[in-house]
Each structure stands twice: as C-alpha cells, then as structure tokens.
Amino acid sequence: MSTVKRNHPLFPSLMNEIFKPDWFGGLDNYNSAVPAVNIKENETNFELELAVPGRKKEDFNIEMDHDVLTISSEIKQEENISEEQYTRREFSYSSFKRAFTLPDTIDSDNINASYEDGILKFVLPKKEEALPKPKRMIEIA
C-alpha cells in the first residue's frame, strides 16, 4: 500500500487560497495546537491571555529567562477499554510551546499568572520609569 497525496479537484492553488484560515474558518494551513493569544496594553501594565481550554493549572510550565517568557504544556492520556472479545487502547497527546520576548519596560519580578475558564492570563506590570507622568504646570519666570 502506498500513500497518495490528494489535491483539491479543481485549481488546487486557488482552492488553497480561498480556504485559508482568513476565509470561511479555514481548512488548510491551520494549526490548532498553538493557542490563540490576546495582548493588551494599559497605562500600568500589559495583559497577555492564552485560550487553552480543558487543562488544569498544573499542566502548564511557565519560565522566565532573561527577557523571554516561555509558556508550555504537555498532556498525555491513555485509555484502555476491555470488553467481551476485544481490547481497545487509545492514546492522546497534546502539547504546545509559546515564547514571548518582553520589552525592557516590564517589571519581570512582579508578573502574575492565573488560569480560569480556559483562559491563562498574565499581568505584566510596567516599571516605575515606564509609567506615564502626570501633567504639570510650568510657571513662566
């Protein structure tokens, strides 16, 4: 038995372009193993949110090395079902790794992380010197 790659029936490259993730939810070139990320900047901090449902907070490995924040997770599951005349054994493996280079304005000693309702959230506070200065009045001499 040989493996055969199947192309789209009509205009393969055109079909690939039409059904990319940007169009109609996408079929090709879509990697669901990497969680979606939102990054928000406020006056006092950055917020980083990763969508990783179905995990526990113990499943995550979070490391800070110099200015690089690395988030990874690995889940292995094995299921054995034995019934009358057969045994079924299924394996499941899921992992991801994301790394973010943080700007110099982040106070890396005070980063907070929480995991709730499938969202892994980080609060990355800005250093004191990076905070906006309040406006002040200047007297004319």
C-alpha positions in Angstrom: 0.0 0.0 0.0 1.4 3.4 -0.9 0.5 6.8 0.5 -1.2 9.1 -2.1 -1.5 12.9 -1.6 -4.8 14.1 -2.7 -5.1 17.5 -4.2 -8.3 19.6 -4.4 -10.1 18.6 -7.6 -10.2 21.9 -9.4 -7.4 24.6 -9.4 -5.5 23.3 -6.3 -3.6 26.5 -5.6 -6.8 28.6 -6.0 -8.7 26.4 -3.6 -5.9 26.5 -1.1 -6.0 30.3 -1.2 -9.8 30.5 -0.9 -10.0 28.2 2.1 -7.1 29.6 4.2 -7.8 30.4 7.8 -8.7 34.0 6.9 -11.6 32.8 4.7 -14.6 30.8 5.9 -13.0 29.5 9.0 -10.2 27.8 7.0 -9.2 24.3 6.1 -5.5 24.3 5.1 -2.6 25.8 6.9 -4.5 25.9 10.2 -2.6 24.8 13.3 -5.0 24.2 16.2 -2.2 23.0 18.5 -1.0 26.6 19.2 -3.3 28.6 21.4 -4.7 31.9 20.4 -3.2 34.9 22.2 -4.5 38.4 23.1 -2.1 41.1 24.2 -3.5 44.4 25.7 -1.5 47.4 26.9 -2.9 49.6 29.7 -1.3 52.6 31.3 0.3 50.5 34.1 0.7 47.0 32.6 0.4 44.6 29.7 -2.2 41.7 29.8 -1.4 38.5 28.0 -4.3 36.0 27.5 -4.0 32.5 26.0 -7.0 30.4 25.1 -6.2 26.9 26.4 -9.4 25.1 27.5 -9.6 21.7 29.0 -6.4 21.9 31.1 -5.5 22.3 34.8 -3.2 24.9 36.1 -0.7 22.1 37.0 -0.4 21.2 33.3 1.4 24.5 32.5 5.2 25.1 32.6 6.0 28.8 32.8 9.6 30.0 32.7 11.2 33.4 32.6 14.8 33.5 31.2 16.3 37.0 30.8 13.5 38.9 28.9 11.9 35.8 27.4 8.6 34.4 28.9 8.1 30.8 27.8 4.8 29.0 28.3 4.4 25.3 27.5 2.1 22.5 28.3 2.1 18.7 27.6 -0.8 16.3 28.2 -0.6 12.5 27.6 -3.6 10.3 28.1 -4.1 6.6 27.7 -7.4 4.8 27.7 -7.9 1.1 27.9 -11.3 -0.5 27.3 -11.7 -4.3 27.7 -15.0 -5.9 26.7 -16.0 -9.4 25.8 -13.7 -10.4 23.0 -11.6 -7.3 22.3 -9.4 -4.7 23.9 -9.2 -1.2 22.7 -6.3 1.1 23.7 -6.3 4.7 22.7 -3.5 7.3 23.2 -3.9 11.0 23.1 -1.0 13.5 23.2 -1.3 17.3 23.1 1.4 19.9 23.6 2.4 23.5 22.8 5.1 26.0 23.5 5.0 29.7 23.1 7.8 32.2 23.8 7.4 36.0 24.1 10.3 38.5 24.2 9.3 41.1 26.8 10.3 44.8 26.5 12.7 46.3 28.9 9.9 48.3 30.4 8.3 45.2 32.1 9.0 44.6 35.8 9.7 40.8 35.4 9.9 40.2 39.2 6.2 41.1 39.7 4.5 39.1 36.8 1.2 37.4 37.9 -0.5 34.5 36.2 -3.9 33.0 36.7 -6.0 30.2 34.9 -9.8 30.5 34.9 -12.4 29.2 32.5 -9.9 28.0 29.9 -8.0 31.3 29.8 -4.4 31.5 31.0 -3.9 35.2 31.9 -0.7 37.1 32.7 -0.4 40.6 34.1 2.9 42.1 33.2 3.4 45.3 35.2 5.4 48.2 33.8 8.5 49.5 35.6 8.0 52.8 37.5 10.1 54.7 35.0 7.9 53.5 32.1 4.6 54.7 33.7 3.1 57.9 32.2 4.0 61.0 34.1 1.1 63.2 35.3 1.0 66.6 33.6 2.2 69.6 35.5 2.1 73.3 35.1 5.2 75.2 34.3 5.4 78.8 35.7 6.8 81.5 33.5 9.7 83.4 35.2 
